[in-house]
Amino acid sequence: MEIHYFAAARAAAGTDREQVADVPATLGELLDARAAAHPGTTDAGMTLGDVFGRCTFLIDGRNSGRTDALSGAARVDVLPPFAGG
């Protein structure tokens, strides 16, 4: 599965995308694992876990929540709030 990070999520993760071979059952489990794997922070001092708390998530283009299943999914997009229009 490929994870794409945008804006503050990209800054906290230190990458714009990554491959995950061992895909957990739910989005929440994936987010918890990624937060633990990326202990860095943004310039504002937010961890990836902090950023996740403000994000919208898309699983294969569909708006998704922490309890949604990842079975068969190919991509997760992590979208923090964006300023502007």
Residue pairs with C-beta under 8 A, 6 or more apart in sequence:
1 19
1 20
1 23
1 30
1 70
1 73
1 74
1 75
1 76
2 17
2 18
2 19
2 20
2 74
2 75
2 76
3 17
3 18
3 19
3 20
3 30
3 34
3 75
3 76
3 77
3 78
4 16
4 17
4 75
4 76
4 77
4 78
5 12
5 13
5 15
5 16
5 17
5 18
5 78
6 16
6 77
6 78
6 79
6 80
7 79
7 80
7 82
8 42
8 44
8 46
8 51
8 54
8 80
9 48
9 51
9 52
9 55
9 78
9 79
9 80
10 16
11 42
11 43
12 38
12 40
12 41
12 42
12 46
12 47
12 48
12 50
12 51
13 34
13 38
13 40
13 48
14 38
14 40
20 30
20 33
20 34
23 30
23 70
23 73
24 30
24 33
24 70
25 69
25 70
25 71
26 66
26 67
26 68
26 69
26 70
27 57
27 59
27 64
27 65
27 66
27 67
27 68
27 69
27 70
27 76
28 66
28 67
30 70
30 76
31 49
31 52
31 57
31 66
32 49
34 48
35 47
35 48
35 49
35 52
38 48
39 47
40 47
40 48
41 47
42 51
51 78
51 80
52 78
54 80
54 81
55 78
55 79
55 80
55 81
56 63
56 79
57 63
57 64
57 65
57 76
57 77
57 78
57 79
58 64
58 75
58 76
58 77
58 79
59 68
59 70
59 73
59 75
59 76
60 73
60 74
60 75
61 75
61 77
64 76
70 76
